[in-house]
Amino acid sequence: MNTARVTLYQHVSLQLLAQSHGDKLTQLIAAIADATIEIATLIAKGTAKELNAKLTSQNVQGELQMQLDVLSNTIFIDKLKETNLVGGLVSEEIDDALDLNTKNGYAPYIVNYDPLDGSSNIAVNGCIGSIFSIVNAPKNRAIAVADYLQIGSDQIAAGYTLYGPSSMLVLTVGLGTHGYTLDREAGEYLLTHPDIQIPEMTAEFSINASNERFWEPPVQRYIAECKAGSSGVRLRDFNMRWVASMVADVHRILIRGGVYLYPKDNKLPLKAGRLRLLYEANPMGFIVEQAGGMSSTGYQPLLALIPSEIHQRVPVILGSREEVSLIERYHKECM
């Protein structure tokens, strides 16, 4: 396919052409894309509109919300409602799942999303993003709590938007991972990175090294070997990168290769991990695996993890297959 002027809508439509739900899913993805374009416009206004101010309100995670967090969440809800295709949603910024079904019938999809990932970067003009996951809603009945708690392998689409020097939406509908860059003048995403593939080998890792003393032994071992570089058992030098935005860190890995770790630690013993399963870990795991990579908690495949609650936190390790496999092996040796 000539990617010179292929829009996201055209490309997704073509991928889903043979599927019975293709038209509806394409419409939903287009609506989410529109939401992220609106958010990108807001972010570009930044300090000029005082949008980077912290509010006194907290989200369900106990984190202070930024004005952009709240506005981004509202944009997502409005766009999803307009489609009449979403029966329910889970958002990082809402305590409970939100049922959107009306008396007119039951919509076919559930959307889980983080409207603005990496909010701490707003004040320093750093990279931030949005993450979303789409799963099937139950047919011809109301949505129950259990319907939101689907395993990652049940996702039918997932994506994220990186708001950087250019805005880029990365998406999978289960047919590979593809990247689309926003043409601001045209107001639409164009296919620029078809069939993204993560290299199996890498010399780069992404982790918050300030938590090293809290990590479990398998992760301490892996990172120590990476830092030892060519003088250690790995026999090659590694670079460390950390942006504190999952979207930005994972995007680098998709484009350049590498491994991203937000592992289980004992800093907060009551929390098994830091990232939310439904709207951060699962969609990113799906995207990475569709690009030839691997995702894990360290102890089991990430996309096989059975959710227990909508805002459940889990450890996340994903990226180049060879590195994730090695980290899994280190965990198994400590069991």
Residue pairs with C-beta under 8 A, 6 or more apart in sequence:
1 11
1 14
1 191
1 194
3 190
3 191
3 192
3 194
5 190
6 190
6 191
7 180
7 188
7 189
7 190
7 191
8 29
8 30
8 33
8 169
8 171
8 180
8 188
8 189
8 190
8 191
9 26
9 30
9 33
9 188
10 191
11 178
11 180
11 191
11 194
12 25
12 26
12 29
12 30
12 171
12 173
13 22
13 23
13 26
15 173
15 175
16 22
16 23
16 25
16 26
16 173
19 25
21 108
21 156
24 85
24 108
24 109
25 109
25 134
25 156
25 157
25 173
27 83
27 85
28 80
28 83
28 85
28 86
28 109
28 111
28 134
29 134
29 157
29 159
29 171
29 173
31 79
31 80
31 82
31 83
31 85
32 76
32 79
32 80
32 111
32 113
32 132
32 159
33 161
33 169
33 180
33 188
33 189
34 79
35 75
35 76
35 78
35 79
35 80
35 130
36 130
36 161
36 167
36 169
37 167
37 182
37 187
37 188
37 189
38 75
38 79
39 68
39 71
39 72
39 75
39 115
39 116
39 130
39 161
39 163
40 161
40 163
40 167
40 182
42 49
42 51
42 68
42 71
42 72
42 75
43 51
43 68
43 122
43 128
43 163
45 51
46 52
46 122
46 125
50 67
51 66
51 67
51 68
51 71
51 122
52 66
52 67
52 68
52 122
52 123
53 66
53 67
54 64
54 65
54 66
54 67
55 64
55 65
55 66
55 67
55 70
56 64
57 64
57 65
57 70
58 64
58 65
59 65
59 69
59 92
59 93
59 94
60 92
60 93
60 94
60 95
60 311
61 92
61 276
61 311
63 119
65 93
65 119
66 116
66 119
66 122
68 116
68 119
68 122
69 93
69 115
69 116
69 119
70 93
72 115
72 116
72 130
73 91
73 92
73 93
73 94
73 115
73 116
75 115
76 89
76 91
76 113
76 115
76 130
77 89
77 91
77 98
80 86
80 89
80 100
80 111
81 100
84 104
84 107
85 107
85 108
85 109
86 100
86 107
86 109
86 110
86 111
86 137
87 99
87 100
87 101
87 106
87 107
87 108
87 109
87 110
87 137
87 143
88 97
88 98
88 99
88 100
88 101
88 110
88 111
88 137
88 143
88 147
88 148
89 97
89 98
89 100
89 110
89 111
89 112
89 113
90 97
90 98
90 110
90 111
90 112
90 113
90 148
90 278
90 279
90 310
90 311
91 98
91 112
91 113
91 114
91 115
91 279
92 113
92 114
92 115
92 276
92 279
92 311
93 115
96 310
97 143
97 145
97 148
97 310
99 142
99 143
100 107
101 107
101 142
101 143
106 137
106 138
106 139
106 140
106 141
106 142
106 143
107 137
108 136
108 137
108 139
109 134
109 135
109 136
109 137
109 156
110 134
110 135
110 136
110 137
110 143
110 147
110 148
110 150
111 132
111 133
111 134
112 132
112 133
112 135
112 148
112 278
112 279
112 282
112 283
112 310
113 130
113 131
113 132
113 133
113 279
114 130
114 131
114 132
114 276
114 279
114 280
115 130
116 128
116 129
116 130
117 128
117 129
117 130
117 131
117 160
117 245
117 246
117 247
117 280
118 126
118 127
118 128
118 129
118 243
118 244
118 245
118 246
118 247
118 248
119 128
120 244
121 127
121 128
121 243
121 244
121 245
121 248
122 128
126 243
126 244
126 245
126 248
127 162
127 163
127 164
127 243
127 245
127 247
127 248
128 163
128 245
128 247
128 248
129 160
129 161
129 162
129 163
129 245
129 246
129 247
129 248
129 251
130 160
130 161
130 163
130 247
131 159
131 160
131 246
131 247
131 279
131 280
131 283
131 284
132 158
132 159
132 160
132 279
132 283
133 155
133 157
133 158
133 278
133 279
133 282
133 283
133 286
134 155
134 156
134 157
134 158
135 150
135 154
135 155
135 156
136 154
136 156
137 143
137 147
138 144
138 147
145 310
148 278
148 307
148 310
149 278
149 306
149 307
149 308
149 309
149 310
150 307
151 282
151 303
151 304
151 305
151 306
151 307
152 277
152 281
152 282
152 285
152 286
152 295
152 302
152 303
152 304
152 305
153 303
153 304
155 174
155 282
155 283
155 286
155 303
156 173
156 174
157 171
157 172
157 173
157 174
158 171
158 172
158 282
158 283
158 284
158 286
158 287
159 169
159 170
159 171
159 172
159 283
159 287
160 169
160 170
160 247
160 250
160 251
160 283
160 284
160 287
161 167
161 168
161 169
161 170
161 247
162 168
162 169
162 170
162 247
162 248
162 251
164 248
166 181
166 182
167 181
167 182
167 184
168 179
168 180
168 181
168 182
168 192
168 193
168 251
169 179
169 180
169 182
169 189
170 177
170 178
170 179
170 180
170 193
170 196
170 251
170 254
170 287
171 177
171 178
171 179
171 180
171 287
172 178
172 286
172 287
172 290
172 291
174 290
175 290
176 195
176 196
176 290
176 291
177 195
177 196
177 254
177 287
177 288
177 290
177 291
178 191
178 193
178 194
178 195
178 196
179 191
179 192
179 193
179 194
179 196
179 254
180 189
180 190
180 191
180 192
180 193
181 189
181 190
181 192
181 193
182 188
182 189
182 190
183 189
183 190
193 255
196 254
196 255
196 291
197 291
197 292
198 253
198 254
198 257
198 288
198 291
198 292
198 293
198 319
198 320
198 321
199 257
199 320
200 292
200 320
200 321
200 322
201 257
201 320
201 322
201 323
202 253
202 256
202 257
202 258
202 259
202 319
202 320
202 322
202 323
203 236
203 237
203 238
203 239
204 238
204 239
204 240
204 241
204 252
204 253
204 256
204 257
204 258
204 259
205 223
205 226
205 238
205 239
205 240
205 241
205 258
205 259
205 260
205 261
205 323
206 240
206 241
206 242
206 243
206 249
206 252
206 253
206 258
206 259
206 260
206 261
206 319
207 219
207 223
207 240
207 242
207 260
207 261
207 262
207 263
208 242
208 244
208 262
209 223
209 240
209 242
211 265
211 267
212 220
212 223
214 265
214 266
214 267
215 223
215 263
215 265
216 263
216 264
216 265
216 266
216 298
216 331
216 334
217 334
218 298
218 327
218 330
218 331
218 333
218 334
219 261
219 263
219 265
219 298
219 327
219 330
221 330
222 326
222 327
222 330
223 261
224 232
225 232
225 233
225 234
226 234
226 238
226 240
227 238
227 240
228 234
229 236
229 237
229 238
230 236
230 237
241 249
241 252
241 258
242 249
243 249
243 252
246 260
246 262
246 275
246 280
246 284
249 260
250 260
250 284
250 287
250 288
250 318
250 319
252 258
253 259
253 260
253 288
253 293
253 318
253 319
253 320
254 287
254 288
254 291
254 293
257 319
257 320
258 319
258 320
258 323
259 317
259 318
259 319
259 320
259 323
259 324
259 327
260 316
260 317
260 318
260 319
261 316
261 317
261 327
262 273
262 274
262 275
262 315
262 316
262 317
263 273
263 298
263 315
263 316
263 317
264 272
264 273
264 297
264 298
264 315
271 313
272 313
272 314
272 315
273 281
273 297
273 313
273 314
273 315
273 316
274 313
274 315
275 281
275 313
275 314
275 315
275 316
276 311
276 312
276 313
276 314
277 305
277 307
277 312
277 313
277 314
278 307
278 310
278 311
278 312
280 316
281 295
281 302
281 305
281 314
281 316
282 302
282 303
284 295
284 316
284 318
285 295
285 302
285 303
285 316
285 318
286 295
286 303
288 294
288 295
288 318
288 319
289 295
289 303
292 321
293 318
293 319
293 320
293 321
293 324
294 318
294 319
294 320
294 321
294 324
294 325
295 301
295 302
295 303
295 316
295 317
295 318
295 324
296 302
296 317
296 318
296 324
296 327
296 328
297 305
297 314
297 315
297 316
297 317
298 315
298 317
298 327
298 328
298 331
299 315
299 328
299 331
299 332
299 335
302 314
302 316
302 317
302 318
305 314
317 324
317 327
317 328
318 324
